[in-house]
Amino acid sequence: MSDFLELAVARRSIRGFTGKDVPQEDLLKLLKAARSAPSGGNCQPWRFYVIRDKTVQAEIARASGGNAPFLLTAPVLIVVCADTARSESRYGKRGETLYCIQDTAAAIQNILLCAKDLGLGTCWCGAFDEDAVSKVLDLPKSLRPVAVIPVGVPANEPPVSADRRPLEEIVTYIGESGILSHDEEPHRKIEHVNMGGAQFRDVNLYGSTFNDADMRNVEISDVNLSDGRIHSCNLTNVTICDCKLDGMTINGKDVTGFMEN
Ligand SMILES: Cc1cc2nc3c(=O)[nH]c(=O)nc-3n(C[C@H](O)[C@H](O)[C@H](O)COP(=O)(O)O)c2cc1C
């Protein structure tokens, strides 16, 4: 598994922040990541408003219907705007209504992933009154606000969850798939949690990592743990039975060796 897949899977929307500030150098990295996104004809039809002003944040929170108090508590907001005129001048209606939105969406996702990589939390917020946000920021007519992104240090990490639709449901192969089995997909990361007494039954945890977890009295049965890693965990009284374990390691040791001990 590439580290990138791990990062992409682990990114979740964060809606609660500690009071800790976001360093300027990290903010700069987010903006550089945003600017690196692909864009139709390399038009780069975007503008990023970086907001560190509680009055303006409150106005944006209000324009979002008051349902997003985290827009006020985040130390920074980035409002990503599409420059519709820039794309239209090159591609006409398609540029104005489609390309510039796709381009900004790519930039937004780059910000989200870069933030995750830096240990920062974000949330892509699109539910706001466009006119109200445009007014707050005094946007020229050609700029359309596409997303408000709060950025901050996560107050807590949402648990890794398996809430994505199965590949079988969303992928159509034309020609041979070249994929042996979709059920090898999960690469979950389970870290810094107390799982005492938990039971895992009949689940696919292929390639997953358990790190710094209290796994006392955990029962794992009929689970695909192949290519997984268990690291720095309390394994007192753990039982593992009827599991797929090929390529799995515990504290860097091949799992077969561990079982014999
Ligand atoms: C176009 C778009 C608009 C969204 N708008 C909001 C929003 O207004 N408020 C919010 O809290 N989350 C918003 N989200 C975040 C989604 O709720 C979230 O990405 C989704 O539930 C999946 O959860 P995850 O990001 O933790 O993987 C938006 C996401 C996208 C892509």
Residues whose N, C-alpha, C, O or C-beta is under 5 A from the ligand:
A	BS01	LIG	R11 R12 S13 W124 C125 G126 A127
